[in-house]
Amino acid sequence: MTSLYGLTHPPIGFGPGSQPEADAEGLEYLPMPSGMRIYHPHLPEVTDPVRAAAARGLLERLHAALAGWSEGEEIRIPVERLDAPVLSLIDEALGEGEVSVLVERPGDRLEIQEAALAGVWRVRSYETGVAAPRETVLVGAFPRVALTRAFPAAPPAEAQAEAPAGLMNGLPILTELLDHSARWQRGDAAHAVNFSLLPHSPEDLAFVERRLGVGATTILSRGYGNCRVTATATPNVWWVRYYNSMDTLILNTVEVTQVPAVVCAAAEDIADSAERLAEILDAIGGAGANGASA
């Protein structure tokens, strides 16, 4: 005969009071990302209508580039001939976005900053022996120059290093990544290896890092927590590491792709940027007219 106890008494270990309090010893949660950055319009203060007109001219070209942009396209807008006050007004209008890029090679250095308008990039190129940097504004999903310089022409010296003792999955992981790197073609889907979920030893991680080498491009995306993307010395292979607001590593992956999607502007983002820049142009136009009438 079946007992009626289970039907008339709640099961033990369930319901209110059955679990430890959130601050009880032994119950800990990994802090998740917080402090998400959101768009705020940058409306510059216009005091000189002549400089406002010069800045507006470049911003109008930029707006036309955003409005006419198509997938895979990159549009360059040089700014070297503009004087410092005009550039300062443009900087104020464009603001600073989520993604920063640093490309370092012997003899030259690139500093790239995404504007608050997604898909708009400020590029500063520093060369040894040249006093002032060359500046350009780009419109595109991600600056190509940061990709063409990311990986060295020759394989890293560590590529032939001996496998150390203590490896668990290091060799098959490395073989998988090198195979996908050799076979990768433009348009292929990204191939990812997730070290946060894959069983591995510290020796495995150190071995794979050493054999892949270090490339020239480092990217930081600050959208929701931090994501740090670094090129290896192996073509089209990137480390992608996600950190929470406490700078604790919460996801550690390697991607074989042209560039990880997390740092790219989507077509929808660029369309939104065209609309937002139109609002900024209206504000500058109104302020310039007020300044001229004053």
C-alpha positions as CSV (number, residue, x, y, z in Angstrom):
1,M,0.0,0.0,0.0
2,T,1.4,3.5,-1.0
3,S,2.0,5.8,1.9
4,L,0.1,9.1,1.9
5,Y,3.0,10.9,3.8
6,G,4.5,12.3,0.6
7,L,1.2,13.8,-0.4
8,T,0.4,15.5,2.9
9,H,3.9,16.6,3.9
10,P,6.2,18.9,1.8
11,P,9.5,17.3,0.8
12,I,12.5,18.1,3.0
13,G,15.0,20.6,1.6
14,F,12.5,22.7,-0.4
15,G,10.6,25.9,0.2
16,P,11.3,29.1,2.2
17,G,14.0,28.8,4.8
18,S,15.4,25.6,3.3
19,Q,18.4,27.3,1.6
20,P,21.2,29.4,3.3
21,E,20.9,33.2,3.3
22,A,22.8,35.0,0.5
23,D,25.3,36.3,3.0
24,A,25.8,32.9,4.8
25,E,29.2,31.4,4.8
26,G,29.9,29.2,1.9
27,L,27.3,30.6,-0.5
28,E,29.3,32.8,-3.0
29,Y,28.4,34.0,-6.5
30,L,30.9,35.3,-9.1
31,P,30.2,39.0,-9.6
32,M,28.7,39.5,-13.0
33,P,29.4,42.5,-15.3
34,S,27.7,45.8,-14.4
35,G,27.8,49.5,-15.3
36,M,26.8,49.2,-18.9
37,R,27.8,52.1,-21.0
38,I,24.9,53.8,-22.9
39,Y,24.9,56.4,-25.6
40,H,24.6,60.1,-24.6
41,P,24.5,62.8,-27.3
42,H,27.6,65.0,-27.5
43,L,26.5,68.6,-28.3
44,P,29.6,70.8,-28.5
45,E,29.6,74.3,-27.3
46,V,30.0,76.6,-30.3
47,T,31.6,80.0,-29.7
48,D,33.3,80.6,-33.1
49,P,30.9,80.3,-36.1
50,V,33.9,80.1,-38.6
51,R,35.3,77.1,-36.9
52,A,31.9,75.7,-36.4
53,A,31.4,75.9,-40.2
54,A,34.6,74.1,-40.8
55,A,33.7,71.3,-38.3
56,R,30.3,71.1,-39.8
57,G,31.7,70.5,-43.2
58,L,33.6,67.5,-42.1
59,L,30.7,66.2,-40.0
60,E,28.5,66.5,-43.1
61,R,30.9,64.4,-45.1
62,L,30.9,61.9,-42.2
63,H,27.1,61.8,-42.1
64,A,27.0,61.1,-45.9
65,A,29.5,58.3,-45.4
66,L,27.4,56.8,-42.6
67,A,24.1,57.1,-44.5
68,G,25.6,55.5,-47.6
69,W,27.7,52.9,-46.0
70,S,27.3,49.2,-47.1
71,E,28.4,46.0,-45.6
72,G,32.2,45.4,-45.9
73,E,32.9,49.0,-46.9
74,E,35.5,51.3,-45.3
75,I,35.4,55.0,-45.9
76,R,38.3,57.3,-45.1
77,I,38.0,61.0,-44.2
78,P,41.4,62.7,-43.7
79,V,41.5,65.5,-41.1
80,E,45.2,66.6,-41.3
81,R,44.4,70.0,-42.8
82,L,42.1,71.1,-40.0
83,D,43.5,73.2,-37.3
84,A,43.6,72.2,-33.6
85,P,40.4,74.2,-32.5
86,V,38.4,72.7,-35.3
87,L,39.6,69.2,-34.4
88,S,38.8,69.9,-30.8
89,L,35.2,70.7,-31.8
90,I,35.0,67.6,-33.9
91,D,36.3,65.5,-31.0
92,E,33.7,67.0,-28.7
93,A,30.9,66.2,-31.2
94,L,32.0,62.6,-31.8
95,G,32.7,61.8,-28.2
96,E,34.4,58.5,-27.0
97,G,32.8,55.1,-27.5
98,E,33.3,51.6,-26.1
99,V,36.2,50.2,-28.2
100,S,39.9,51.2,-28.1
101,V,42.6,49.7,-30.2
102,L,46.4,49.8,-29.9
103,V,48.7,48.4,-32.7
104,E,52.4,48.4,-31.8
105,R,55.1,47.3,-34.2
106,P,58.8,48.4,-34.4
107,G,58.9,51.9,-35.9
108,D,55.2,52.7,-35.8
109,R,52.2,52.8,-33.5
110,L,48.5,53.2,-34.1
111,E,46.0,54.5,-31.5
112,I,42.4,54.0,-32.6
113,Q,39.3,55.1,-30.7
114,E,35.7,54.4,-31.6
115,A,33.5,57.5,-31.3
116,A,30.3,57.5,-29.3
117,L,28.8,57.0,-32.8
118,A,29.3,53.3,-33.4
119,G,31.2,52.6,-36.6
120,V,33.1,55.9,-36.5
121,W,36.8,55.5,-35.7
122,R,39.5,58.1,-35.0
123,V,42.9,56.8,-36.1
124,R,46.2,58.4,-35.0
125,S,49.4,57.0,-36.6
126,Y,52.7,57.6,-34.9
127,E,56.0,57.0,-36.7
128,T,59.5,57.1,-35.5
129,G,61.1,60.4,-36.4
130,V,57.8,62.1,-37.2
131,A,56.8,64.7,-34.6
132,A,53.0,64.9,-35.2
133,P,50.7,61.9,-35.7
134,R,48.7,61.5,-38.9
135,E,45.0,61.5,-38.2
136,T,42.1,60.0,-40.1
137,V,38.4,59.3,-39.5
138,L,37.1,56.0,-40.7
139,V,33.6,54.6,-41.2
140,G,33.3,50.9,-41.1
141,A,32.6,47.8,-38.9
142,F,36.3,47.7,-37.7
143,P,39.5,49.4,-38.9
144,R,41.2,47.3,-41.5
145,V,44.6,48.7,-40.7
146,A,44.4,47.1,-37.2
147,L,43.9,43.7,-38.9
148,T,46.5,44.0,-41.7
149,R,49.1,44.7,-39.0
150,A,47.9,42.3,-36.4
151,F,49.9,39.2,-37.3
152,P,53.6,39.0,-38.1
153,A,54.7,37.7,-41.6
154,A,56.8,34.9,-40.1
155,P,55.6,32.3,-37.5
156,P,56.6,32.9,-33.9
157,A,59.9,31.5,-32.7
158,E,58.0,29.6,-30.0
159,A,56.1,27.6,-32.7
160,Q,58.7,24.8,-32.5
161,A,59.1,24.7,-28.7
162,E,59.1,21.3,-27.1
163,A,55.9,20.2,-25.3
164,P,56.5,20.4,-21.5
165,A,55.6,17.8,-18.9
166,G,52.2,18.1,-17.2
167,L,50.1,18.6,-20.4
168,M,46.6,17.2,-20.4
169,N,44.8,18.6,-23.4
170,G,47.3,21.2,-24.6
171,L,48.5,19.3,-27.7
172,P,45.1,18.5,-29.2
173,I,43.8,22.0,-28.5
174,L,46.8,23.5,-30.2
175,T,46.5,21.1,-33.2
176,E,42.8,22.1,-33.5
177,L,43.6,25.8,-33.5
178,L,46.5,25.6,-36.0
179,D,44.4,23.4,-38.3
180,H,41.6,26.0,-38.4
181,S,44.1,28.8,-38.8
182,A,45.6,27.2,-41.8
183,R,42.3,26.5,-43.4
184,W,40.5,29.7,-42.6
185,Q,39.1,31.8,-45.5
186,R,37.3,35.1,-45.6
187,G,33.6,34.5,-44.9
188,D,34.1,31.4,-42.7
189,A,32.2,31.3,-39.4
190,A,34.3,31.9,-36.3
191,H,35.7,28.8,-34.6
192,A,36.1,29.1,-30.8
193,V,37.8,27.1,-28.1
194,N,36.4,27.9,-24.6
195,F,39.0,27.4,-21.9
196,S,36.5,28.3,-19.3
197,L,34.5,25.1,-20.0
198,L,37.2,22.8,-21.4
199,P,39.2,20.6,-19.0
200,H,42.8,21.8,-19.0
201,S,45.8,22.3,-16.7
202,P,47.8,25.5,-16.1
203,E,50.5,23.9,-18.2
204,D,48.1,23.5,-21.1
205,L,47.1,27.1,-21.0
206,A,50.7,28.3,-20.8
207,F,51.8,26.0,-23.6
208,V,49.1,27.1,-26.0
209,E,49.7,30.8,-25.2
210,R,53.5,30.3,-25.8
211,R,53.0,28.4,-29.1
212,L,50.5,30.8,-30.5
213,G,52.7,33.8,-29.8
214,V,51.8,37.5,-29.4
215,G,50.6,39.7,-32.2
216,A,50.6,43.5,-32.6
217,T,47.0,44.4,-32.0
218,T,45.3,44.8,-28.6
219,I,41.6,45.7,-28.3
220,L,39.5,46.7,-25.3
221,S,35.7,46.8,-25.4
222,R,34.0,48.4,-22.4
223,G,30.4,47.8,-23.3
224,Y,29.3,45.6,-20.3
225,G,32.2,44.8,-18.1
226,N,35.4,44.6,-20.1
227,C,36.4,42.4,-23.0
228,R,40.0,42.3,-24.0
229,V,40.9,40.9,-27.4
230,T,44.5,40.3,-28.3
231,A,46.0,39.1,-31.6
232,T,48.3,36.1,-31.4
233,A,51.2,35.7,-33.7
234,T,49.3,32.9,-35.5
235,P,47.1,34.2,-38.5
236,N,43.5,34.9,-37.6
237,V,43.8,33.5,-34.1
238,W,42.7,35.8,-31.2
239,W,42.4,35.6,-27.4
240,V,39.1,36.9,-26.2
241,R,38.8,37.4,-22.5
242,Y,35.7,38.8,-20.7
243,Y,36.0,40.4,-17.2
244,N,33.4,41.6,-14.8
245,S,33.4,45.0,-13.2
246,M,35.7,43.7,-10.5
247,D,38.2,42.8,-13.3
248,T,37.8,39.1,-12.6
249,L,38.1,36.8,-15.6
250,I,34.8,35.2,-16.3
251,L,35.2,33.8,-19.8
252,N,38.5,32.8,-21.5
253,T,38.3,31.8,-25.2
254,V,40.4,31.6,-28.4
255,E,38.7,32.5,-31.7
256,V,39.8,31.7,-35.2
257,T,38.3,34.5,-37.3
258,Q,39.1,37.7,-39.2
259,V,38.2,39.7,-36.1
260,P,36.0,38.8,-33.1
261,A,32.4,40.1,-33.6
262,V,32.3,41.5,-30.1
263,V,34.5,44.5,-31.2
264,C,32.7,45.2,-34.5
265,A,30.0,47.7,-35.3
266,A,26.9,46.1,-36.8
267,A,25.0,47.5,-39.8
268,E,22.2,48.5,-37.5
269,D,24.6,50.4,-35.2
270,I,26.0,52.4,-38.2
271,A,22.5,53.3,-39.4
272,D,21.7,54.5,-35.8
273,S,24.9,56.6,-35.9
274,A,23.8,58.3,-39.1
275,E,20.5,59.4,-37.3
276,R,22.4,60.6,-34.2
277,L,24.9,62.6,-36.2
278,A,22.1,64.3,-38.1
279,E,20.8,65.5,-34.6
280,I,24.3,66.8,-33.7
281,L,24.5,68.6,-37.0
282,D,21.2,70.3,-36.3
283,A,22.5,71.4,-32.9
284,I,25.8,72.8,-34.4
285,G,23.9,74.6,-37.1
286,G,21.6,76.3,-34.7
287,A,24.4,77.2,-32.3
288,G,26.5,78.5,-35.3
289,A,23.6,80.7,-36.4
290,N,23.1,82.0,-32.9
291,G,26.8,82.8,-32.6
292,A,26.8,84.6,-36.0
293,S,23.7,86.7,-35.0
294,A,25.3,87.6,-31.7
